[in-house]
Amino acid sequence: MGEIAEFVLAWPAYWTARIVLPIITIGRVAAATRDENYSAIDAIGMGRRADGTILLGFDCAALVGLLIWALLIVVGVLLSCL
């Protein structure tokens, strides 16, 4: 069950964060790639590139992506009630 939940929820949320985070933060925050996940990310799921960009690990980026989707759903429901 865990693999199915990860495939259905975590991967789309991760890719959402990977696309949206650099846009809304003007490139200052990004989701780490697989290569960066192991070398630059610390225990709390965050790290930093040499150029100063803040990196979010897979789990942290997936959480941000889920929050983005939750916000979009809430806004959609509120707008449909008007």
C-alpha positions in Angstrom: 0.0 0.0 0.0 2.9 2.4 0.7 4.3 2.1 -2.8 0.9 2.9 -4.3 0.4 5.9 -2.1 3.9 7.2 -2.9 3.2 6.7 -6.6 -0.2 8.4 -6.6 0.5 11.2 -4.1 4.2 11.8 -3.6 5.5 11.8 -7.2 2.9 14.2 -8.6 3.3 16.5 -5.6 7.1 16.4 -5.9 6.9 17.4 -9.6 4.4 20.1 -8.8 6.9 21.5 -6.3 9.7 21.1 -8.7 7.9 23.2 -11.3 6.1 25.8 -9.1 8.7 26.5 -6.4 11.3 28.2 -8.7 8.5 30.3 -10.3 6.9 31.6 -7.1 10.2 32.1 -5.3 12.0 33.6 -8.3 14.6 30.8 -8.3 15.6 31.0 -4.7 14.0 27.7 -3.7 14.0 24.5 -5.7 13.3 20.8 -5.3 16.5 18.7 -5.4 17.1 16.3 -8.2 18.0 12.7 -7.4 21.7 13.4 -7.6 21.4 16.3 -5.2 19.1 14.4 -2.8 22.0 12.4 -1.3 24.8 14.9 -1.3 23.4 18.3 -0.4 20.3 17.5 1.7 20.6 17.4 5.5 18.5 15.5 8.1 15.6 17.9 8.0 15.2 17.7 4.3 16.8 21.0 3.3 20.1 22.0 1.8 21.8 24.6 -0.3 23.5 24.7 -3.7 26.8 26.5 -4.2 25.0 29.4 -5.8 22.9 29.9 -2.7 19.7 28.3 -3.9 17.8 26.5 -1.1 17.1 22.9 -1.9 14.2 20.8 -0.6 14.6 17.0 -0.5 12.0 14.7 -2.0 9.8 14.4 1.1 9.9 18.1 1.9 9.2 19.0 -1.7 6.3 16.5 -1.9 4.8 18.0 1.2 5.1 21.5 -0.4 3.5 20.1 -3.5 0.6 18.6 -1.6 0.1 22.0 0.2 0.0 23.7 -3.2 -2.7 21.2 -4.5 -4.7 21.6 -1.2 -4.6 25.4 -1.6 -5.8 25.1 -5.2 -8.6 22.8 -4.2 -9.7 25.1 -1.4 -9.6 28.2 -3.7 -11.6 26.2 -6.3 -14.2 25.2 -3.9 -14.6 28.7 -2.5 -14.8 30.2 -6.0 -17.5 27.7 -7.0 -19.6 28.7 -4.0 -19.7 32.3 -5.0 
